[in-house]
Amino acid sequence: MSHHNTIFSQILKFVPRHEFSSLTKKHDGALRSDAMNRWTQFIAMATAQLSGRTSLRDIENTINSQKHLSYHLGAGAIKRTTLSRVNQTRPAAFFEELFGRLYARCQNVSPRHKFKFKNKLFSLDSSLLDVSLKVFPQANYNQMKAAFKLHVGFDHDGFIPAFVTVTHGKCGDQSGARLLAFPKGSVVVFDRGYMDYKWHKHLTDNGIYWVTRIRTGAKFRVLARRNVDKSAGITSDQIIEYTSDRSRKNNLCPVRRVGYRDPETGKHYVFTTNHFDWSAKTVAGIYKQRWQVELFFKWIKQNLKIKSFLGHNDNAVITQVMVALCVYLILAFLKFQSKIQYSLQQISRLIHVNLFIKRSLIDLLKPPKEPDKPAPQWRLL
């Protein structure tokens, strides 16, 4: 029987150690010989994400109970007080940059989105992360609670997060969107929470296409009408120009307005976009795909540890969120590269119960097929 390290050790091999070390030198410089290093911090926080640990004491006990495996993990000693201090004082920018490196690796192996155009497709959305108002008064959201807000640019190639920023809950969606830099030529889809004509113009001026729903009560005039295929649910396809005083002040360009009735629900939607060559059905299909980012938020809140936090300042919160998203990308990379048919939900659950077991990771996720049984022979009567 061949020897295998633990499932956890094999998962950590998907993290490029040379890049990890270069980021450590860049962000931390020289540390004391007895100080907790970044790799040990990452292992501790990743353990919480992969094994469902909910407190610093849980993390400490879990890892210290596996001391005989520390050599293979490359981790130092874990003390909850030290881990708490490191999470709160070591800049979270380290894990933000690590997230970017892991995303770049996933891009090389992820499947493409389902549309015919070759442009990158992103969905833009945000989600609140509720926290205690007593513990995080600086993140005051209303009189009842505090919250942080996770802003995500979601890549439809592989359905993975591409651009992430964490702010206080009161930060508007539009303000968070301006912190994300989408590549030229990409397509960004977002809901009416990002209805800022000036920002839309900024995207257009930078060669970025966008699709959204029209603002309720928007004032405009129709410049041209196109033929529509009503059998496909398209009710209108127009070129319009906004006529409000603010629109004129911002010198907005004409946009395209597409009406669509969903045949399944009967609901009518009206979209706007700065792309004039797609079919109207494609515009509607692009916006429908925005639902994938909602499913992503639901998944990470159910499967990763971002509902309760292990530190008491902004840096600790951002560190925990970014490590969770790094773990998500590692699992996605594992799925893409190995062509595993399991969903990320199934993969994470299998890893959860086998994290410190010594066996082949691939065999765990791709069990060998049972040999075909010989067909029973005919019985002679």
PyMOL commands that set and color helices and strands:
alter all, ss='L'
color gray80, all
select helices_A, chain A and resi 7-12+17-28+38-51+56-64+67-73+80-89+93-107+137-139+173-177+192-194+197-205+230-232+245-249+280-288+291-303+314-338+344-354+361-365
alter helices_A, ss='H'
color red, helices_A
select strands_A, chain A and resi 121-131+146-155+160-168+187-189+209-213+220-225+234-242+255-261+268-273
alter strands_A, ss='S'
color yellow, strands_A
deselect
rebuild
show_as cartoon
